[in-house]
Amino acid sequence: MISVQTARLLRDAGVRWQPGSGDRFVVVDRGMDADVFVLSEMTVEVHRLGDRKVIGFNGTTEWALDSVDDQDALWLPRETQLRELLAGTFRQLRRVDGEWQVDIEVNGEPASVRHTDAEEAYGLALLQLVTGEPVLR
């Protein structure tokens, strides 16, 4: 799974989330970074309140969290979502020396990012694509 740190960097670099069923997220800066939630049509849904979106917990959780603003939720994109965001820049995912390597093309030049977790490698590759800067880990 993509790390909260990489998810924050992606958000801060301008990657935007359109919440949808099956999406994973954490509620940030409330001591809950380790608690991963999943949007579900039956349990956790996105509601529109005027010009803002609120993620609603429909009474199925055991603790008192009715809803959080989408600004307080940090998206943890899945591998398929990250690959979609890489779009035509994605070249391949392969194993190299026990790590996952994502090969992309940035500004017409080949680039690669490695990590022990495939989703994290995808996230770091997307970060490199968005910022145009090599990812140092």
C-alpha positions in Angstrom: 0.0 0.0 0.0 1.2 3.5 -0.7 2.6 5.3 2.3 0.9 8.2 4.0 4.0 10.2 3.4 4.0 9.6 -0.4 0.2 10.3 -0.5 0.8 13.6 1.2 3.5 14.5 -1.2 1.2 13.6 -4.2 -1.6 15.7 -2.8 0.8 18.7 -2.1 2.1 18.4 -5.7 -1.4 18.8 -7.0 -2.8 15.3 -7.5 -6.5 15.6 -6.8 -8.9 13.0 -5.6 -12.4 12.5 -6.8 -13.7 10.2 -4.0 -15.3 7.0 -5.3 -16.5 3.6 -4.0 -13.6 1.4 -3.1 -11.1 4.2 -2.5 -8.9 4.0 0.5 -8.1 7.0 2.7 -6.9 8.0 6.2 -8.1 10.9 8.3 -5.0 13.0 8.7 -3.7 15.0 11.6 -6.1 13.5 14.2 -3.9 10.7 15.4 -5.6 8.3 12.9 -3.0 8.1 10.2 -2.7 4.3 10.7 -6.5 3.7 10.4 -7.3 3.1 6.7 -10.9 3.6 5.7 -12.6 2.4 2.5 -15.4 4.3 0.8 -18.4 2.1 0.3 -21.9 2.8 -0.9 -23.2 1.0 2.2 -20.9 2.4 4.9 -18.9 5.4 4.0 -20.1 7.8 1.3 -19.4 11.2 -0.1 -22.1 13.8 0.5 -22.3 17.3 -1.0 -23.1 20.1 1.4 -23.4 23.2 -0.6 -20.0 23.8 -2.2 -18.1 21.3 -0.2 -17.9 17.5 0.0 -18.2 15.6 3.3 -17.3 11.9 3.8 -20.1 10.5 5.9 -20.0 7.4 8.1 -23.5 6.0 8.1 -23.9 4.8 11.6 -22.0 1.6 11.2 -18.8 2.6 13.0 -18.4 2.0 16.7 -17.0 5.3 17.5 -18.3 8.9 17.2 -17.2 10.0 13.8 -20.1 11.2 11.8 -18.3 12.8 8.9 -15.0 14.5 7.9 -14.4 17.2 5.2 -12.7 15.7 2.2 -9.9 18.1 2.9 -9.2 16.1 6.1 -9.1 12.8 4.3 -5.9 11.7 2.5 -6.4 9.4 -0.5 -4.3 6.3 -0.6 -4.6 5.4 -4.3 -4.5 1.7 -5.4 -2.0 0.3 -7.9 -4.5 0.5 -10.7 -5.4 4.1 -9.9 -1.7 5.1 -9.9 -1.1 3.4 -13.2 -4.1 5.2 -14.7 -2.7 8.5 -13.4 0.7 7.7 -15.1 -1.3 7.2 -18.3 0.8 7.2 -21.5 4.0 7.9 -19.6 4.0 4.4 -18.0 6.3 1.9 -19.7 6.5 -1.1 -17.4 6.7 -2.6 -13.9 9.4 -5.1 -13.3 11.4 -6.8 -10.6 15.0 -5.6 -10.3 17.3 -6.9 -7.5 14.3 -7.8 -5.2 12.5 -4.4 -5.7 9.7 -3.2 -7.9 10.9 -0.8 -10.6 8.4 1.4 -12.4 9.7 2.8 -15.7 8.1 5.9 -17.1 8.9 8.7 -19.5 9.2 12.3 -18.1 9.5 15.1 -20.5 10.6 12.7 -23.3 13.3 11.1 -21.1 13.2 7.7 -19.6 13.0 7.6 -15.8 12.8 4.8 -13.2 11.8 4.5 -9.6 12.4 1.5 -7.3 10.8 0.4 -4.1 10.1 -2.9 -2.2 6.3 -2.2 -2.5 4.8 -2.0 -6.0 2.2 0.6 -5.1 4.8 2.8 -3.4 7.0 2.5 -6.5 4.0 3.6 -8.7 3.3 6.5 -6.2 6.9 7.7 -6.3 6.9 7.4 -10.1 3.8 9.6 -10.2 5.4 12.1 -7.9 8.4 12.3 -10.2 6.1 12.8 -13.2 4.1 15.5 -11.5 7.1 17.4 -10.1 9.5 16.7 -12.9 12.1 16.1 -10.2 13.9 12.8 -9.5 12.6 11.0 -6.4 15.2 10.5 -3.7 14.3 7.9 -1.0 
